[in-house]
Every structure is written in structure tokens, then in C-alpha cells.
Amino acid sequence: MGLVRMDIQTLAVGAGPVPSLIVLRNRPAEGKAAVQLPIRIGPVEAAAISMGLDDTPRARPLTHDLLQNTITSLGAMLEGVAIVDVQGTTFFAQLFLLDELGRRLNVDCRPSDGIALAVRMDAPIYADDHVIEAASVPNFQGVERDEKDRELERFHDFVESLSPEDFA
């Protein structure tokens, strides 16, 4: 299982018939293209992620705040969240916890819950290589930018190869 670090690119909180969506984007390595991993989530889950990103203090803890407080009170820490599988349109995730004795625990969760917890606990988000391969879409802005960069590089190489005799 190869894990790829992801960032939240877009969070759309839908209402009524409009679905909510979170789009994760990889951190592309040199020579690799950026990809987007869209995951359809419920509006309540999207709002929970949004509230975690907002970081506004609340009078009482919400469910994800409660889980964060529980993990912390038990002396554990959230090392990360990973989207580990996809079956059809259903994604599966795991919390990677480290307890106070140094034991690593993997806990099954929905991606939206894992992400909502990760943003609260400043933990990294990952996706398994095979999930990215199965469910990602190209980052078309990144592809366009890469093509423009290649075009500029070819033009630069052409200009560098010119000599005064080429203009005679």
C-alpha cells in the first residue's frame, strides 16, 4: 500500500438536491502530474469539515470535536487519515492513531469523518495509490500549466539555438 499525501482543494457544501463534494489534490512530485480525487459526501459531513477548517470556537463540542477531545484525553494522537479503498462510488478510510504506549492502531471510518477529524487535529490526509488510480481525475489546470511550461521551454531552446546567420 503506497500512500500519497493529499490536500483539500475544494469543499462544496450542497443543499437540497445539490450534492456536497470534497476534492482532494495530491502534492505532485517532480515530473508527476497533479490529480484530483473527488469524493461525494453528505451536506452534514461537508459542514463538519468546513467548521473544522474554519476553526471558530464553539460553545459546546460537536461530534468530531468530542472525538478529538477523547483521543487527546486518552494520551493518543492522530498520525493521519488515509483513503484506503474505493468500491464503486463508496470510499473507505482509516484513522492512524498512536496511543500513549507507542502502539499504532488503525480505525475504520468514513472519509468525511476522517477528514473532519484531520482538519481539527492538523493531521495529514493520504490516499492509497490504487484509489487514486481508480477514482482520480486529472487536474486540468495543472495539465494546461505543464503544457504551457513545455511550450515555453521549447521556444527558449529554439531562441538559444539561433545564430546571426539564421537572419541573413
C-alpha positions, 0 to 999 in steps of 0.5 A: 500500500503506497500512500500519497499525501493529499490536500483539500482543494475544494469543499462544496457544501450542497443543499437540497438536491445539490450534492456536497463534494470534497476534492482532494489534490495530491502534492505532485512530485517532480515530473508527476502530474497533479490529480484530483480525487473527488469524493461525494459526501453528505451536506452534514459531513461537508459542514463538519469539515468546513467548521473544522477548517474554519476553526471558530470556537464553539460553545459546546463540542460537536461530534468530531470535536468530542472525538478529538477531545477523547483521543487527546484525553486518552494520551493518543494522537492522530498520525493521519487519515488515509483513503484506503479503498474505493468500491464503486462510488463508496470510499473507505478510510482509516484513522492512524492513531498512536496511543500513549504506549507507542502502539499504532492502531488503525480505525475504520471510518468514513472519509468525511469523518476522517477528514473532519477529524484531520482538519481539527487535529492538523493531521495529514490526509493520504490516499492509497495509490490504487484509489487514486488510480481508480477514482482520480481525475486529472487536474486540468489546470495543472495539465494546461500549466505543464503544457504551457511550461513545455511550450515555453521551454521549447521556444527558449531552446529554439531562441538559444539555438539561433545564430546571426546567420539564421537572419541573413 
